[in-house]
Each structure stands twice: as C-alpha cells, then as structure tokens.
C-alpha cells in the first residue's frame, strides 16, 4: 500500500509573508527549506470544541525542541511572551510551552522526554 512518508511542508496565509518568514527563521530557526531532525511527528485531528488551543484557530503548529529552557529564555529576551503550565508536562510526553507568531497563530514548543525518539 502506498502511503505518506513525512510532512512535506506547512503552508499558511500571511499578511506580510517576508516578515513572517524572517520571524520564524530568527526566533525558531525554521527556514523556507528546512531539514528537520528525524523524530516523532504527531498528526492528530482535534474535536471542533477542543480547548487545547484557541477556538479562533483551526490549527496549531508544534515544534520539537532540544532545550526548552534555553529557547524560552531566548524568546523572552526577544520580547516574545511564553506560556508554560506544570499540568502540560508529564514524564511520558515531555515538556511544553506556547507562543504566538506576530499574526496570532498558536505555536506549541515540545521537548520530548529524554530517551524518546528524536529527543536529545
């Protein structure tokens, strides 16, 4: 059976495409052609009434990170608000933080637990 073998791209509309691309590159290291580290990718539809992320958005980006504390410090140093909640973190799933890009799109930052595939 033929099947998808990975995410080939993430595409979204933006009011200022060049500035948005620059923001993602500067703050998250994500470029137009980005070769990501091998590891898990979660593909999960959510119920329309889920409160996991804002109801005003139909999707949320999630990026695996190798050092959540360092990235949080870097983002806060750049004036980007970062939300963390102890109840988001578990030994089984790892640690999480949330930010929003300049146009308000939710972004989840995920540090997988040590020893998990794709974890540092």
C-alpha positions in Angstrom: 0.0 0.0 0.0 1.3 3.5 -0.9 1.4 5.9 2.0 2.7 9.3 3.1 6.2 9.1 4.4 6.5 12.5 6.1 5.4 16.1 6.3 6.4 17.8 3.0 5.5 21.3 4.0 3.4 23.6 6.1 1.7 26.4 4.3 -0.4 29.2 5.7 -1.6 32.6 4.6 0.1 35.7 6.0 -0.4 39.5 5.7 3.4 40.1 5.5 5.0 36.9 4.1 8.6 38.1 4.1 8.4 39.5 7.6 6.7 36.3 8.8 9.3 34.1 7.2 12.0 36.2 8.9 10.3 35.9 12.3 10.2 32.1 12.1 13.8 31.9 11.0 15.1 34.4 13.6 13.2 33.0 16.6 12.8 29.3 15.8 15.4 28.6 13.2 12.8 27.4 10.7 13.6 28.4 7.1 11.9 28.0 3.8 13.7 24.7 3.0 14.3 23.3 6.5 15.9 20.0 7.1 14.5 18.9 10.4 16.0 16.3 12.7 14.4 12.9 12.5 12.0 12.1 15.2 8.3 11.8 16.0 5.7 13.9 14.3 2.2 13.8 15.8 -0.7 14.1 13.4 -3.9 14.4 15.4 -7.3 15.9 14.5 -8.9 17.6 17.5 -12.6 17.9 18.2 -14.1 21.2 16.9 -14.9 22.2 20.5 -11.5 21.3 22.0 -10.0 23.9 24.3 -6.4 22.6 23.7 -5.7 25.7 21.6 -7.9 28.8 20.8 -11.2 28.1 19.1 -10.4 31.1 16.8 -7.7 28.9 15.1 -8.3 25.8 13.1 -4.7 24.5 13.7 -1.7 24.9 15.9 1.9 24.4 14.9 4.0 22.2 17.2 7.8 22.2 17.0 10.1 19.7 18.7 12.9 21.5 20.5 16.1 20.2 22.1 16.4 22.6 25.0 13.1 24.2 26.0 14.6 26.2 28.9 17.2 27.8 26.6 14.6 28.6 23.9 12.2 30.1 26.4 15.0 32.3 27.7 15.9 33.3 24.1 12.2 34.1 23.2 11.5 36.1 26.4 14.8 38.0 25.8 13.3 39.0 22.3 10.1 40.2 24.0 8.0 37.2 22.9 5.6 36.1 25.7 5.9 32.4 26.6 3.2 30.5 28.4 4.1 27.4 30.4 1.8 25.3 32.7 3.0 22.5 35.0 0.0 20.4 34.1 1.1 20.3 30.4 4.3 18.4 31.3 4.5 14.7 32.1 7.4 12.2 32.2 5.7 10.3 29.4 5.1 13.1 26.9 7.8 15.7 27.9 7.6 19.4 28.4 5.6 22.1 26.6 5.4 25.8 26.2 3.2 28.0 24.0 3.9 31.2 22.0 2.1 33.0 19.2 3.6 34.3 16.0 3.2 38.0 15.1 -0.2 37.3 13.4 -1.5 35.4 16.4 -1.1 31.8 15.2 -0.5 29.4 18.2 2.8 27.6 18.4 3.5 24.8 20.8 7.1 24.0 21.7 7.7 20.4 22.7 10.8 18.9 24.4 10.2 15.2 24.2 11.3 13.2 27.3 14.9 12.1 27.5 15.4 8.8 25.7 12.3 9.3 23.4 12.9 9.1 19.6 14.0 12.5 18.4 15.0 13.6 21.9 18.5 15.0 22.6 
